Amino acid sequence: MPNVAKPTKVRRQIFKLKPNETIDYKQVDILLSFLTEHGKIKSRRATNLTLKQQRQLSKSIKRARYLHLLPFVTSVEN
């Protein structure tokens, strides 16, 4: 049986944050890069963040949503 090449994995966008860098709710442009087009928070596997950074990110996003700096849900028109 011939060797069949496996399909290549799709490269994920890697978000690099320094280990001591904090994520603030006022940094809306950075927070938007961690959201999907529907407004959901991207998973830790997709963002390559540490557990501590992911917790800080989700708190900041939720705080920004509460202060109406970010939308809770965005609608995608077809």
VEXTOR-680070 format. One record per residue: x, y, z of N, C-alpha, C, O in turn; residue number from 1; residue in three letters. Coordinates in steps of 0.02 Angstrom, whole numbers, plus 50000, padded with zeros to 5 digits. Layout:
BEGIN
  neast  nnorth    nup  caeast  canorth   caup  ceast  cnorth    cup  oeast  onorth    oup    n  res
      X       Y      Z       X        Y      Z      X       Y      Z      X       Y      Z  NUM  ALA
...
//
This chain:
BEGIN
  neast  nnorth    nup  caeast  canorth   caup  ceast  cnorth    cup  oeast  onorth    oup    n  res
  50042   49941  50000   50000    50000  50000  50045   50062  50000  50089   50068  50042    1  MET
  50034   50109  49954   50076    50168  49951  50063   50215  50010  50008   50216  50038    2  PRO
  50114   50252  50027   50106    50301  50082  50063   50359  50057  50078   50390  50006    3  ASN
  50012   50372  50094   49967    50427  50077  49984   50486  50122  49988   50480  50183    4  VAL
  49995   50543  50092   50013    50602  50130  49953   50625  50172  49897   50629  50147    5  ALA
  49967   50640  50234   49914    50666  50278  49900   50738  50260  49945   50775  50240    6  LYS
  49837   50758  50266   49822    50829  50252  49857   50873  50304  49861   50856  50363    7  PRO
  49884   50929  50281   49919    50974  50326  49869   51011  50370  49813   51026  50350    8  THR
  49891   51025  50429   49849    51062  50476  49846   51135  50456  49895   51163  50430    9  LYS
  49790   51165  50469   49783    51236  50456  49819   51274  50511  49809   51261  50570   10  VAL
  49861   51320  50491   49898    51360  50541  49851   51408  50576  49812   51444  50546   11  ARG
  49856   51406  50642   49816    51451  50682  49853   51516  50691  49915   51518  50690   12  ARG
  49816   51569  50700   49847    51633  50714  49873   51631  50785  49836   51617  50832   13  GLN
  49936   51646  50793   49967    51643  50859  49968   51714  50888  49993   51761  50857   14  ILE
  49941   51720  50948   49939    51784  50983  49995   51782  51034  49994   51743  51081   15  PHE
  50044   51824  51025   50100    51825  51070  50092   51881  51121  50086   51939  51104   16  LYS
  50091   51861  51183   50093    51908  51238  50152   51890  51282  50166   51831  51292   17  LEU
  50187   51939  51306   50243    51925  51350  50215   51897  51415  50159   51913  51435   18  LYS
  50254   51854  51449   50229    51822  51511  50206   51871  51565  50160   51856  51603   19  PRO
  50238   51930  51569   50220    51978  51621  50174   52033  51596  50158   52079  51633   20  ASN
  50152   52029  51533   50109    52080  51504  50037   52070  51529  50011   52014  51528   21  GLU
  50006   52124  51550   49937    52120  51574  49889   52140  51519  49906   52180  51475   22  THR
  49830   52112  51523   49778    52127  51474  49727   52171  51510  49700   52151  51562   23  ILE
  49714   52230  51483   49669    52277  51514  49605   52283  51474  49606   52276  51413   24  ASP
  49550   52296  51508   49485    52300  51474  49481   52361  51429  49437   52364  51385   25  TYR
  49525   52410  51438   49524    52471  51397  49560   52462  51330  49555   52505  51287   26  LYS
  49596   52406  51322   49632    52393  51260  49586   52355  51212  49595   52295  51200   27  GLN
  49537   52390  51185   49485    52360  51145  49512   52328  51082  49489   52274  51062   28  VAL
  49560   52359  51050   49588    52331  50988  49621   52264  51000  49617   52219  50958   29  ASP
  49655   52256  51056   49686    52192  51073  49632   52140  51090  49636   52083  51069   30  ILE
  49582   52161  51128   49529    52115  51148  49490   52090  51087  49469   52032  51086   31  LEU
  49480   52132  51037   49443    52111  50978  49479   52056  50939  49447   52015  50906   32  LEU
  49546   52054  50944   49583    52001  50909  49573   51933  50942  49588   51882  50911   33  SER
  49548   51931  51003   49536    51869  51038  49463   51847  51034  49443   51799  51067   34  PHE
  49423   51881  50994   49353    51864  50985  49341   51836  50915  49376   51855  50868   35  LEU
  49292   51792  50909   49274    51767  50843  49230   51819  50809  49213   51870  50839   36  THR
  49211   51806  50747   49169    51853  50711  49098   51857  50741  49062   51905  50728   37  GLU
  49080   51807  50781   49015    51808  50815  49018   51839  50884  48967   51848  50917   38  HIS
  49078   51855  50907   49086    51887  50972  49103   51840  51028  49103   51860  51086   39  GLY
  49117   51776  51012   49135    51728  51064  49210   51732  51079  49250   51749  51035   40  LYS
  49229   51717  51140   49299    51717  51160  49332   51655  51131  49307   51599  51138   41  ILE
  49390   51665  51099   49426    51608  51069  49455   51565  51124  49472   51589  51178   42  LYS
  49462   51501  51109   49486    51453  51159  49561   51462  51172  49596   51496  51133   43  SER
  49583   51433  51225   49653    51437  51244  49697   51401  51193  49754   51421  51180   44  ARG
  49671   51347  51166   49709    51310  51115  49719   51352  51052  49771   51347  51020   45  ARG
  49669   51392  51035   49674    51433  50975  49718   51495  50985  49748   51519  50937   46  ALA
  49722   51520  51045   49760    51581  51058  49830   51568  51084  49872   51613  51084   47  THR
  49844   51507  51107   49909    51489  51135  49928   51532  51195  49986   51551  51202   48  ASN
  49880   51548  51237   49894    51586  51297  49902   51539  51356  49880   51481  51354   49  LEU
  49934   51563  51409   49938    51524  51470  49871   51527  51505  49828   51568  51489   50  THR
  49862   51483  51554   49799    51482  51591  49786   51548  51626  49730   51573  51626   51  LEU
  49837   51575  51656   49831    51639  51691  49812   51696  51643  49770   51738  51658   52  LYS
  49843   51696  51583   49827    51748  51534  49757   51740  51507  49722   51789  51495   53  GLN
  49735   51677  51497   49668    51665  51471  49615   51687  51521  49563   51715  51501   54  GLN
  49626   51675  51585   49580    51698  51636  49577   51774  51638  49523   51804  51642   55  ARG
  49634   51805  51633   49638    51879  51633  49603   51907  51571  49569   51958  51574   56  GLN
  49613   51873  51515   49581    51894  51452  49505   51890  51457  49470   51937  51438   57  LEU
  49480   51834  51483   49407    51827  51486  49376   51877  51535  49322   51903  51522   58  SER
  49411   51891  51590   49385    51942  51636  49384   52011  51604  49337   52049  51613   59  LYS
  49437   52026  51567   49441    52091  51534  49387   52099  51480  49357   52152  51473   60  SER
  49376   52046  51442   49324    52047  51390  49255   52056  51422  49214   52095  51397   61  ILE
  49242   52019  51475   49177    52025  51508  49167   52094  51538  49112   52122  51536   62  LYS
  49220   52122  51566   49216    52189  51594  49204   52241  51539  49164   52287  51548   63  ARG
  49238   52233  51483   49229    52279  51426  49159   52273  51397  49130   52323  51376   64  ALA
  49131   52213  51396   49063    52204  51372  49013   52239  51419  48966   52271  51396   65  ARG
  49025   52232  51484   48980    52263  51533  48981   52339  51527  48929   52371  51536   66  TYR
  49039   52367  51511   49045    52440  51503  49028   52463  51432  49037   52522  51416   67  LEU
  49004   52418  51391   48983    52432  51321  49041   52455  51278  49032   52493  51231   68  HIS
  49102   52432  51293   49159    52444  51250  49162   52391  51195  49188   52403  51140   69  LEU
  49135   52332  51210   49132    52277  51162  49059   52253  51158  49022   52258  51207   70  LEU
  49038   52228  51100   48971    52201  51095  48967   52131  51127  49016   52094  51127   71  PRO
  48909   52113  51153   48899    52046  51180  48896   51996  51123  48927   51943  51125   72  PHE
  48857   52012  51071   48849    51968  51014  48852   52012  50951  48824   52067  50950   73  VAL
  48885   51987  50900   48885    52022  50836  48850   51979  50786  48860   51918  50785   74  THR
  48809   52008  50745   48773    51970  50695  48811   51972  50630  48836   52025  50609   75  SER
  48816   51914  50598   48850    51909  50534  48796   51901  50481  48758   51853  50482   76  VAL
  48794   51949  50435   48744    51947  50382  48768   51901  50326  48826   51901  50308   77  GLU
  48721   51862  50299   48739    51817  50243  48726   51850  50178  48738   51820  50125   78  ASN
//
